Amino acid sequence: MRGFIRLILIAAAALAATAAGAEYPIKSRAINFVVAFPPGGGTDTTARVMVPLLEKELGVPVQIVNKGGAGGQIGFGEIARAKPDGYTIGYLILPTVPTIYFDPDRQATFSRKSFDLLAMQDSDPGVLAVQTSSPYKTFQDFIDAAKATPAKIKVCTSGIMSDDHIAAMMTERAAGVKLAIVHFDGGGPSRTAILGGHVDGYYGNASEIRSQVAGGELRILAVLDGKRNRFYPDVKTAEEQGYRIVSGVYRGVAAPVGMPKEARDVLTNALKKVITGDEFVKRMENISYDALYMDSAGYNAFWNDFEAGAKSWVEMGKQN
């Protein structure tokens, strides 16, 4: 009899677990959306475009939780450590995340296996910009000055081993120069540094300085992409100016590995509808971002391709 009762209890527990998964998301429970950088940068900005649409699609509250620090490492770790129940998701950033877990000195508490990649969201090419009052009118002016004064030209990035940092190191290699690279914790503080005249050059993303370029505060010297940026069609790429420098950021949504299938299916379907929807695409275009949807399989394949270069970037950083 005891054995029979035990079987009944096990079956009931299994049914309860299944029902709980099928009920996802519970209407009274909020989903935390972790942004691994402080307010003001591109990652936070895109979250404030996407999250309200995701909230509407899911029919439950989705709240942005900014967990900045250590170049994103704190926030990425927050996602990895969360209970895999579908109530904590957030942005992962390429190339930043793999450069963290491939660097033993960073002592990351997460690896590639910690994350369930749900969907790619957008791409954001890099740029090099200066104040409009800067003596550097062209990218070549900037390079010539860097050659004449090694390690004296100060440039800012959004963090160690961010795409901005990688772009600065690529510039050093491509042009044979040495820059004084200053790291900040996120795109917002980095932008503040160039606007305040604390650095000579800004390595960042094209979208993050749109209003400052339009307002005449900043001038872009080069777009760091394989093609010209459609939001700045008159600005030449670095490659057009003789230097092969291609860098940018790719944002996607992920969860801690181990989510129930029911919750995962709900999230991936909702993300697809949001990211490919006309409203999201238009809102992103209005702030100079390009939506770039990839499903989970495509995002995983894209990530794997990036990992091949991440180790070399880590080594480059140690030599810098």
NUVO-621458 format. One line per field, with one value per residue (C-alpha): residue in three letters; y negated, z, x negated. Coordinates in steps of 0.05 Angstrom, whole numbers, plus 5000, padded with zeros to 4 digits. Example, Ala and Ser with C-alpha at 12.3 -4.5 7.8 and 13.67 -1.06 7.14 Angstrom:
residu = (ALA|SER);
Y = (5090|5021);
Z = (5156|5143);
X = (4754|4727);
***
This chain:
residu = (MET|ARG|GLY|PHE|ILE|ARG|LEU|ILE|LEU|ILE|ALA|ALA|ALA|ALA|LEU|ALA|ALA|THR|ALA|ALA|GLY|ALA|GLU|TYR|PRO|ILE|LYS|SER|ARG|ALA|ILE|ASN|PHE|VAL|VAL|ALA|PHE|PRO|PRO|GLY|GLY|GLY|THR|ASP|THR|THR|ALA|ARG|VAL|MET|VAL|PRO|LEU|LEU|GLU|LYS|GLU|LEU|GLY|VAL|PRO|VAL|GLN|ILE|VAL|ASN|LYS|GLY|GLY|ALA|GLY|GLY|GLN|ILE|GLY|PHE|GLY|GLU|ILE|ALA|ARG|ALA|LYS|PRO|ASP|GLY|TYR|THR|ILE|GLY|TYR|LEU|ILE|LEU|PRO|THR|VAL|PRO|THR|ILE|TYR|PHE|ASP|PRO|ASP|ARG|GLN|ALA|THR|PHE|SER|ARG|LYS|SER|PHE|ASP|LEU|LEU|ALA|MET|GLN|ASP|SER|ASP|PRO|GLY|VAL|LEU|ALA|VAL|GLN|THR|SER|SER|PRO|TYR|LYS|THR|PHE|GLN|ASP|PHE|ILE|ASP|ALA|ALA|LYS|ALA|THR|PRO|ALA|LYS|ILE|LYS|VAL|CYS|THR|SER|GLY|ILE|MET|SER|ASP|ASP|HIS|ILE|ALA|ALA|MET|MET|THR|GLU|ARG|ALA|ALA|GLY|VAL|LYS|LEU|ALA|ILE|VAL|HIS|PHE|ASP|GLY|GLY|GLY|PRO|SER|ARG|THR|ALA|ILE|LEU|GLY|GLY|HIS|VAL|ASP|GLY|TYR|TYR|GLY|ASN|ALA|SER|GLU|ILE|ARG|SER|GLN|VAL|ALA|GLY|GLY|GLU|LEU|ARG|ILE|LEU|ALA|VAL|LEU|ASP|GLY|LYS|ARG|ASN|ARG|PHE|TYR|PRO|ASP|VAL|LYS|THR|ALA|GLU|GLU|GLN|GLY|TYR|ARG|ILE|VAL|SER|GLY|VAL|TYR|ARG|GLY|VAL|ALA|ALA|PRO|VAL|GLY|MET|PRO|LYS|GLU|ALA|ARG|ASP|VAL|LEU|THR|ASN|ALA|LEU|LYS|LYS|VAL|ILE|THR|GLY|ASP|GLU|PHE|VAL|LYS|ARG|MET|GLU|ASN|ILE|SER|TYR|ASP|ALA|LEU|TYR|MET|ASP|SER|ALA|GLY|TYR|ASN|ALA|PHE|TRP|ASN|ASP|PHE|GLU|ALA|GLY|ALA|LYS|SER|TRP|VAL|GLU|MET|GLY|LYS|GLN|ASN);
Y = (5000|4952|4966|4950|4885|4866|4877|4834|4777|4782|4780|4720|4683|4697|4672|4610|4595|4604|4559|4506|4507|4505|4444|4403|4345|4338|4273|4248|4259|4211|4232|4200|4177|4168|4114|4123|4048|3984|3939|3894|3941|3977|4042|4007|3965|4024|4060|4001|4008|4084|4100|4062|4099|4166|4149|4135|4200|4243|4209|4204|4151|4153|4109|4086|4099|4062|4102|4063|4075|4110|4097|4135|4195|4183|4180|4240|4279|4259|4291|4354|4364|4351|4406|4434|4424|4372|4314|4288|4273|4219|4195|4228|4189|4212|4207|4189|4253|4304|4258|4259|4334|4349|4304|4343|4279|4257|4319|4321|4362|4378|4410|4421|4480|4435|4401|4420|4374|4356|4304|4253|4183|4130|4111|4045|4028|3992|3922|3877|3807|3742|3676|3628|3581|3635|3622|3690|3679|3747|3817|3808|3745|3787|3842|3792|3760|3828|3845|3779|3785|3859|3876|3804|3802|3822|3861|3888|3954|3983|4035|4084|4133|4098|4091|4020|4045|4096|4040|3998|4056|4071|3998|4006|4068|4043|3976|3994|3944|3944|3912|3895|3936|3915|3963|3943|3985|3980|3938|3881|3864|3872|3823|3774|3778|3756|3702|3675|3672|3723|3765|3750|3805|3847|3920|3939|3958|3918|3914|3888|3820|3804|3743|3717|3723|3690|3635|3619|3642|3702|3721|3793|3805|3877|3930|3996|4043|4078|4027|3956|3945|3927|3877|3841|3853|3799|3827|3874|3940|3950|3999|3947|3904|3958|3996|4063|4052|4085|4086|4081|4110|4163|4167|4227|4254|4313|4351|4396|4466|4516|4481|4524|4534|4501|4436|4438|4446|4387|4342|4360|4351|4284|4259|4277|4238|4178|4174|4186|4141|4075|4035|4059|4051|3980|3960|3987|3950|3886|3891|3915|3990|4048|4104|4172|4231|4301|4360|4402|4448|4391|4352|4413|4422|4348|4352|4412|4374|4316|4361|4378|4306|4292|4329|4290|4225|4245|4258|4191|4157|4187|4162|4093);
Z = (5000|5018|4951|4915|4953|4937|4863|4867|4900|4848|4791|4823|4829|4757|4734|4777|4746|4676|4692|4720|4656|4613|4651|4635|4642|4706|4700|4770|4763|4729|4684|4699|4637|4655|4620|4637|4630|4664|4634|4576|4530|4468|4503|4553|4498|4456|4516|4528|4457|4457|4528|4526|4462|4493|4554|4510|4471|4534|4573|4637|4667|4641|4682|4661|4713|4701|4729|4705|4725|4703|4630|4631|4669|4730|4690|4646|4709|4737|4677|4681|4756|4753|4763|4694|4701|4647|4695|4684|4614|4586|4534|4515|4474|4420|4420|4495|4528|4496|4508|4582|4590|4547|4590|4652|4686|4687|4728|4697|4733|4666|4600|4533|4564|4617|4567|4525|4464|4446|4390|4358|4360|4327|4299|4313|4274|4306|4292|4310|4327|4354|4378|4321|4350|4343|4297|4266|4205|4174|4196|4166|4208|4270|4248|4231|4300|4334|4296|4314|4388|4409|4467|4475|4437|4487|4463|4503|4500|4536|4572|4570|4512|4488|4413|4422|4455|4399|4347|4381|4382|4309|4293|4328|4287|4221|4225|4266|4321|4396|4429|4502|4511|4569|4589|4618|4645|4588|4528|4567|4609|4548|4508|4567|4566|4493|4500|4562|4525|4572|4513|4441|4406|4416|4397|4402|4363|4307|4340|4407|4381|4330|4366|4381|4308|4285|4336|4313|4376|4346|4279|4255|4222|4201|4201|4224|4180|4113|4083|4095|4149|4119|4175|4158|4082|4071|4121|4091|4122|4151|4095|4042|4076|4071|4137|4146|4212|4221|4289|4320|4370|4364|4416|4430|4483|4525|4588|4637|4608|4631|4620|4613|4540|4549|4575|4522|4466|4492|4496|4428|4394|4428|4412|4339|4334|4369|4333|4264|4276|4239|4303|4331|4265|4256|4328|4320|4254|4288|4335|4281|4297|4249|4274|4257|4276|4280|4312|4365|4315|4273|4335|4361|4294|4292|4363|4346|4288|4334|4385|4333|4335|4409|4434|4388|4412|4484|4467|4430|4492|4536|4489|4486);
X = (5000|4944|4911|4976|4985|4913|4925|4988|4948|4893|4943|4979|4913|4896|4964|4957|4889|4917|4976|4930|4889|4951|4976|4914|4913|4952|4992|4975|4900|4851|4794|4727|4689|4615|4574|4501|4485|4509|4562|4543|4505|4529|4546|4591|4622|4641|4670|4716|4741|4749|4772|4839|4856|4837|4878|4938|4928|4921|4976|4935|4889|4817|4771|4702|4648|4583|4524|4463|4392|4328|4341|4407|4380|4424|4488|4471|4456|4524|4558|4516|4530|4604|4655|4672|4746|4757|4762|4691|4667|4623|4575|4510|4460|4413|4353|4351|4377|4330|4270|4288|4294|4233|4189|4166|4147|4220|4239|4308|4361|4394|4376|4410|4447|4479|4526|4586|4583|4655|4651|4604|4632|4588|4520|4485|4421|4363|4338|4280|4303|4273|4299|4314|4262|4209|4150|4162|4205|4194|4176|4108|4097|4112|4063|4008|4015|4012|3949|3917|3934|3935|3980|4002|4068|4121|4181|4240|4276|4337|4295|4237|4245|4308|4316|4291|4227|4217|4227|4173|4125|4141|4124|4057|4040|4066|4032|3971|3986|3992|4053|4068|4131|4177|4232|4299|4357|4406|4421|4453|4392|4348|4389|4387|4311|4305|4358|4322|4256|4223|4199|4179|4218|4280|4285|4358|4419|4450|4518|4493|4471|4524|4552|4482|4462|4527|4518|4448|4412|4377|4347|4339|4272|4285|4338|4309|4349|4344|4391|4413|4466|4533|4545|4479|4473|4421|4371|4319|4301|4232|4219|4236|4183|4130|4138|4173|4210|4278|4311|4380|4427|4482|4536|4579|4626|4607|4628|4592|4586|4639|4705|4768|4786|4854|4822|4768|4819|4860|4799|4769|4836|4848|4778|4786|4852|4822|4755|4784|4844|4852|4857|4791|4754|4781|4764|4694|4684|4707|4647|4598|4598|4607|4651|4619|4661|4633|4669|4635|4601|4574|4552|4514|4479|4461|4434|4391|4360|4344|4310|4257|4232|4244|4182|4137|4169|4155|4082|4079|4105|4051|3997|4027);
***
